[in-house]
Each structure stands twice: as structure tokens, then as C-alpha cells.
Amino acid sequence: MRKKGLPKTGGRVAGTPNKISGTMKEFIINILEGNKKQFEDNMKNLPPKDFVCVYEKLLQYIVPKQQNLITEADLPHVLTIKHVGVDGKEIHPDSIDCDFPQSEDEVDLSRA
């Protein structure tokens, strides 16, 4: 075990692709390319449930799985609204003759 603060030695260099992932992708691609017609015929003859199962299992080697992300943010001061008249002068919101949203729940984004 190396002591804290010492530089890392050995192992894979940053940016070097994982050999197993690359090998599996190449293997599956070769199987599919070499047996396209037979594979397509076999896939067409599978029941829908089995077709989806095979398709999904192969897809995981080509397309990376997406991660669920949960982001929490407190954004009360991110957006500042200035009310400006036609003359370019700022208007105090209390002097405007219409209702402005007081919270994000009051904003209709379906027209955006």
C-alpha cells in the first residue's frame, strides 16, 4: 500500500480503453457482421418477448447505461425580473396593473 501523498505508479494510463469492454464489443460486432442474414432470420422467428430480451442484452454492450441523477438546488436568487416600460425606465412591480407569478407553481411553461 502506498503512503498518502506519493504519486500513483503502475496500472492503466488515464484515457486507455478497458480491454474487456472493447473486446466484447468487437466480438459481438464480428458475430453480427459474419452472420447477419442468419441472425436477422432467427430474430424474426423469435416470439416478441424473446426478441426484446436478446435485443436488450446485445444493446448493453454497445450503448452505455444511463445513470439516474438527482440534483437539488436552492435557486431563489438566480432569476431577477426587471419590469421595464416602453421608455426603457424600470417600473416597480407594485405599480403594474396585472398579476405576475409569485412562485414557480404559477408559471405555465407549456407555451414556452
Secondary structure as UniProt FT lines:
FT   TURN            4..5
FT   TURN            14..15
FT   HELIX           19..34
FT   HELIX           36..45
FT   HELIX           48..59
FT   TURN            60..62
FT   TURN            76..78
FT   STRAND          83..84
FT   TURN            86..87
FT   STRAND          90..91
FT   HELIX           93..95
FT   HELIX           104..106
FT   TURN            110..111
//
